[in-house]
Amino acid sequence: MKTTTPFKSNDRITLNMERNFSKILIVKINGTFEVKGKLVDRASLPRTSAGKLTLEWDALAHSG
């Protein structure tokens, strides 16, 4: 699980792609403490040869 909070300066998260996971839950908490979540399949993430992948909240799609 990764989170974005109102205390961060942006809505980016960084994933370690060398870890084993099939889905990732990304949770966003805004300034009024409303909580939103997105469950994303690893297969739907962009391919990268680097060990890390940085994503923007708005660029992520929901998956099941």
N, CA, C and O of each residue as an XYZ file, in Angstrom:
256
protein
N       0.847     -1.162      0.000
C       0.000      0.000      0.000
C       0.897      1.230      0.000
O       1.890      1.292      0.724
N       0.533      2.200     -0.817
C       1.219      3.495     -0.877
C       0.194      4.578     -0.586
O      -0.987      4.416     -0.892
N       0.636      5.680      0.002
C      -0.288      6.767      0.324
C       0.227      8.102     -0.187
O       1.432      8.331     -0.293
N      -0.724      8.979     -0.500
C      -0.421     10.391     -0.724
C      -1.238     11.141      0.324
O      -2.397     10.803      0.562
N      -0.652     12.143      0.945
C      -1.305     12.878      2.022
C      -1.195     14.373      1.768
O      -0.410     14.799      0.922
N      -1.974     15.179      2.491
C      -1.888     16.632      2.296
C      -0.548     17.198      2.739
O      -0.239     18.350      2.433
N       0.249     16.423      3.447
C       1.550     16.893      3.923
C       2.637     16.758      2.865
O       3.730     17.301      3.026
N       2.344     16.040      1.786
C       3.298     15.904      0.683
C       3.124     17.076     -0.279
O       2.048     17.668     -0.361
N       4.169     17.399     -0.990
C       4.096     18.535     -1.922
C       3.506     18.146     -3.275
O       3.227     19.018     -4.098
N       3.309     16.832     -3.518
C       2.738     16.381     -4.787
C       1.994     15.065     -4.577
O       2.011     14.501     -3.483
N       1.346     14.584     -5.625
C       0.581     13.333     -5.559
C       1.312     12.198     -6.261
O       0.685     11.351     -6.899
N       2.624     12.179     -6.146
C       3.432     11.121     -6.770
C       3.758     10.042     -5.757
O       3.961     10.308     -4.572
N       3.804      8.811     -6.257
C       4.286      7.699     -5.443
C       5.382      6.994     -6.224
O       5.405      7.032     -7.455
N       6.280      6.358     -5.509
C       7.364      5.605     -6.136
C       7.254      4.145     -5.713
O       7.170      3.833     -4.525
N       7.257      3.263     -6.695
C       7.168      1.831     -6.441
C       8.507      1.172     -6.681
O       9.218      1.516     -7.625
N       8.848      0.231     -5.832
C      10.033     -0.597     -6.035
C       9.587     -1.801     -6.857
O       8.953     -2.713     -6.327
N       9.910     -1.811     -8.133
C       9.447     -2.849     -9.042
C      10.199     -4.163     -8.863
O       9.848     -5.161     -9.493
N      11.214     -4.181     -8.027
C      11.937     -5.414     -7.754
C      11.235     -6.248     -6.679
O      11.618     -7.392     -6.436
N      10.215     -5.684     -6.036
C       9.423     -6.408     -5.031
C       8.376     -7.259     -5.726
O       7.973     -6.968     -6.853
N       7.944     -8.295     -5.058
C       6.912     -9.178     -5.608
C       5.540     -8.692     -5.171
O       5.243     -8.661     -3.976
N       4.703     -8.315     -6.127
C       3.314     -7.953     -5.862
C       2.516     -8.103     -7.142
O       3.052     -7.945     -8.239
N       1.245     -8.404     -7.002
C       0.378     -8.512     -8.173
C      -0.580     -7.328     -8.255
O      -1.045     -6.982     -9.341
N      -0.877     -6.708     -7.121
C      -1.725     -5.518     -7.073
C      -1.136     -4.560     -6.050
O      -0.420     -4.959     -5.132
N      -1.459     -3.281     -6.235
C      -1.031     -2.269     -5.264
C      -2.243     -1.390     -4.950
O      -2.973     -0.975     -5.850
N      -2.441     -1.117     -3.674
C      -3.497     -0.215     -3.241
C      -2.860      1.137     -2.963
O      -1.962      1.258     -2.130
N      -3.338      2.150     -3.671
C      -2.825      3.500     -3.490
C      -3.933      4.327     -2.858
O      -5.037      4.410     -3.395
N      -3.638      4.937     -1.723
C      -4.624      5.680     -0.942
C      -4.228      7.150     -0.938
O      -3.076      7.505     -0.689
N      -5.226      8.004     -1.222
C      -4.995      9.452     -1.216
C      -5.855     10.073     -0.118
O      -7.063      9.844     -0.056
N      -5.219     10.857      0.740
C      -5.908     11.572      1.813
C      -5.729     13.059      1.534
O      -4.602     13.550      1.464
N      -6.855     13.785      1.373
C      -6.735     15.202      1.033
C      -6.737     16.072      2.284
O      -6.750     15.556      3.402
N      -6.724     17.381      2.100
C      -6.614     18.334      3.201
C      -7.771     18.296      4.181
O      -7.609     18.695      5.334
N      -8.949     17.820      3.746
C     -10.101     17.684      4.650
C     -10.265     16.228      5.105
O     -11.319     15.830      5.602
N      -9.218     15.463      4.925
C      -9.130     14.074      5.362
C     -10.151     13.149      4.703
O     -10.570     12.154      5.295
N     -10.547     13.484      3.472
C     -11.337     12.561      2.669
C     -10.369     11.526      2.113
O      -9.256     11.860      1.708
N     -10.797     10.275      2.097
C      -9.933      9.175      1.675
C     -10.466      8.586      0.377
O     -11.657      8.300      0.253
N      -9.565      8.409     -0.591
C      -9.879      7.749     -1.858
C      -8.832      6.673     -2.067
O      -7.692      6.813     -1.623
N      -9.214      5.605     -2.738
C      -8.261      4.535     -3.002
C      -8.365      4.030     -4.425
O      -9.429      4.084     -5.040
N      -7.261      3.542     -4.939
C      -7.215      2.911     -6.254
C      -6.443      1.605     -6.114
O      -5.327      1.577     -5.594
N      -7.057      0.529     -6.587
C      -6.414     -0.771     -6.615
C      -5.940     -0.998     -8.039
O      -6.746     -1.005     -8.970
N      -4.643     -1.184     -8.216
C      -4.052     -1.253     -9.552
C      -3.332     -2.584     -9.724
O      -2.541     -2.988     -8.872
N      -3.617     -3.266    -10.841
C      -2.906     -4.493    -11.190
C      -1.495     -4.158    -11.632
O      -1.282     -3.178    -12.346
N      -0.545     -4.951    -11.219
C       0.840     -4.744    -11.651
C       0.940     -4.813    -13.170
O       1.700     -4.058    -13.777
N       0.185     -5.707    -13.783
C       0.238     -5.872    -15.238
C      -0.190     -4.609    -15.987
O       0.195     -4.418    -17.141
N      -0.983     -3.744    -15.345
C      -1.438     -2.523    -16.019
C      -0.470     -1.354    -15.839
O      -0.668     -0.293    -16.431
N       0.580     -1.538    -15.024
C       1.568     -0.478    -14.824
C       2.504     -0.388    -16.029
O       2.730     -1.385    -16.714
N       3.041      0.789    -16.286
C       3.993      0.928    -17.398
C       5.220      0.047    -17.183
O       5.692     -0.112    -16.057
N       5.716     -0.509    -18.243
C       6.934     -1.332    -18.179
C       8.143     -0.419    -17.990
O       8.210      0.676    -18.547
N       9.089     -0.896    -17.194
C      10.322     -0.140    -16.973
C      11.474     -1.105    -16.749
O      11.286     -2.180    -16.179
N      12.652     -0.731    -17.189
C      13.831     -1.557    -16.936
C      14.525     -1.102    -15.656
O      15.409     -1.789    -15.143
N      14.121      0.058    -15.145
C      14.678      0.567    -13.886
C      14.023     -0.167    -12.718
O      12.959     -0.766    -12.875
N      14.642     -0.122    -11.577
C      14.097     -0.777    -10.393
C      12.974     -0.009     -9.735
O      12.244     -0.571     -8.919
N      12.814      1.266    -10.069
C      11.796      2.126     -9.460
C      10.872      2.683    -10.537
O      11.282      2.921    -11.673
N       9.616      2.884    -10.150
C       8.629      3.468    -11.048
C       7.899      4.565    -10.286
O       7.358      4.308     -9.210
N       7.874      5.784    -10.822
C       7.178      6.904    -10.205
C       5.892      7.161    -10.974
O       5.899      7.254    -12.201
N       4.784      7.276    -10.240
C       3.468      7.460    -10.838
C       2.757      8.652    -10.217
O       2.979      8.983     -9.052
N       1.901      9.293    -11.006
C       1.042     10.377    -10.541
C      -0.342      9.808    -10.247
O      -0.826      8.953    -10.989
N      -0.976     10.263     -9.191
C      -2.316      9.807     -8.819
C      -3.287      9.928     -9.991
O      -4.013      8.980    -10.293
N      -3.306     11.081    -10.650
C      -4.277     11.319    -11.734
C      -4.041     10.419    -12.946
O      -4.957     10.236    -13.749
N      -2.860      9.857    -13.102
C      -2.564      9.007    -14.245
C      -2.961      7.551    -14.000
O      -2.911      6.733    -14.919
N      -3.349      7.227    -12.783
C      -3.683      5.842    -12.438
C      -5.149      5.546    -12.710
O      -6.024      6.367    -12.435
N      -5.404      4.368    -13.249
C      -6.778      3.916    -13.484
C      -7.141      2.883    -12.431
O      -6.274      2.191    -11.897
N      -8.425      2.790    -12.142
C      -8.907      1.724    -11.237
C      -8.788      0.384    -11.932
O      -8.886      0.291    -13.156
N      -8.580     -0.640    -11.149
C      -8.693     -2.001    -11.655
C      -9.378     -2.809    -10.569
O      -9.674     -2.296     -9.490
N      -9.624     -4.068    -10.861
C     -10.398     -4.865     -9.915
C      -9.546     -5.646     -9.018
O     -10.052     -6.371     -8.161
